[in-house]
């Protein structure tokens, strides 16, 4: 028996020895192939003049035509600007908050109080985006909304938050904080739970205060998780919360609420004459930029913090 045949037999014996694990692995692999890789076949319509009658295979190739059309269009820079401002604002405002919440919950001695705060902050994550937007519309209504009623009670004037483009980004970002803060803190709490308690005990013996223990023990303990999530968030810097932006969008705030995702939806599906190829080209352009950002962020994290995703 040759060495190659022996290796094959050894491999088959290992597979048959733990076939239950391979059966469990099969559903996620099938899911990834069917729903994540097979749709990539349709990306070629970004390089074709797609016709529903001719199908993907029969439509003629047009090369980079739709990419050049998008880059040279008058909407290119406003879309990039709106998307970047909204996502950078969200990243700067919301990324540190779950870390602060997790550190605060980790230092609270009362388990009942800590679990109560966790329950209150987790709950909004499980509310549908449509319902969240409905709640916001009712609360921010200029005439009967609770927020404007409070402003009037305090001597101010009612504000049309959703009809004024100056408030759209603030409403979007801080409503997102209410919805995702608690759920995002879970992973940091898990990282904090993995820190050796003896480090804190030794620090207490040395007289370290709570703030010093947080700074010198807890923060370094969650640093790898923080860098990983930061890299992933930078990869989605051009991807806004499509549903929420679309639901909050109206003609009065369209100047700041029109982002790449909503634009792709409008030209690709909502238009009276759908431009499938153009929409696919815009979406592919965004994905390529996101991939480049992930690679750059990973490289920078590896050079500066000696931590990286891959």
Secondary structure, DSSP 4 states (H G I P E B T S, - for coil): --HHHHHHHHHHHHHHHTHHHHHHHHHHHHHIIIIIIGGGGGGGGGGB---TTTHHHHSPB-TTHHHHHHHHSTTHHHHHHHHHHHHHHHHHHHHHHHHHHHHHHHH---HHHHHHHHHHHHHGGGS-HHHHHHHHHHHT-TTT-HHHHHHHHTT-----TTT-HHHHHHHHHHHHHHHHHHHHHHHHHHHHHTS-HHHHHHHHHTT--HHHHIIIIIHHHHHHHHHHHHHHHHHTTT---HHHHHHH--TTTHHHH--HHHHHHIIIIISSS--HHHHHHHHHHHHHHHHHHHHHHHHHHHHHTS----
